[in-house]
Each structure stands twice: as structure tokens, then as C-alpha cells.
Amino acid sequence: DLIARTGIVNLGPVEADSAGRAKVEDKFGNAHFPRIRAARADLKIEQGAKILVVDRVGSELTVVPAELRALENAR
């Protein structure tokens, strides 16, 4: 399961209506390159950005920028 894992966008930018791909490692260190979409319509995540996987919808993972989650947790 890749939910709650971080990764790097390697094909982007990623938006809610425009999928991309990211490199995400599982708990064993195996690299996966799933299709991803932004979790919110107001997010645009550029290629090379660090992301956090927050959900799965069908065969795609839903992501947010990793720094966004860190900021929300700091509040």
C-alpha cells in the first residue's frame, strides 16, 4: 500500500483534472511509478516536487504536495 508514502513527481505538472506520474517507494524500498492526480482542484504540483499519497481512486493515487501536509500538521 502506497498511501501515506512520499514520492517525487517525474511526469507533470499534476492537477485534479490532469494526471501525471510519480516515483513512490513502498515499505520494502521497491520503486513504483503510479498515475497520480492532485487531491484538490486548487493544487498544481510541478514536476520534481515532493508529494504525499493521501488516497486511491480506482487505479490512480491522489496526492498533495508534501510541504502542504507538513504546514497543515504544524497548525
N, C-alpha and C positions, 0 to 999 in steps of 0.2 A: 504494500500500500504506500503510495507516494504522498498522501495527504499529510500536511504539516512538515513536509520536507522543503528545503530551499533548492534553488537551481539558478541557472543563467539563461536568459533569452538568447537563443542562437539564430532565430529567424523571426524578425519582427519588423515594424512595431506591432504590438499586440493591443487590441481593443476589444470591447464587448461584442462588436459586430465583425471583427477581423481576427481570425485565428493565426497563431504562429506556432513556433516550436521552441522547446527549452531542453537543456540538458539537466536532468534531475537524477541524483544518485539515491538508490534505495539503501536500506539499513545494512546491507552487505557490501556496499561500495560499487554495485553494478550500475552502470550508466544507462539511463532510459532517455528517449527523445520524443516525449508525447506532444500531441497537439494541445495548445493552451489558448484560453481566452481570458480577458480581464473580467474580474468579478463584478465590476460596476461600469455603467455607461460613461461615467466621467473620467475614467482612467485610460491613459495611453502609456504603455510600457515599452520603452525603446529597446532595440537590440543591444545586448551586453549588460542589461540591467539585472540585478539580483531579484528573484521572485520567491514568493511563498505560496505553496499549493494549499488552497483552502477548501476545495470541493471537487467532485467529479460529476459531470453531466454527460451521460452516455459514454462515448469513447474519449471525450475531451476533459482536461483538467481546468479548473477555474483558479485563477491566481490573482494576487495583489503584489505590488512592489514590497519587498522585504522590509524596507525602511518605513513604509506606511504602517505596517503591523507593529513595528517597534515603537513608533510615535504614539499609536493608539494605546499600547500597553503602558506607556510612561505616564499617561494622564491619570 
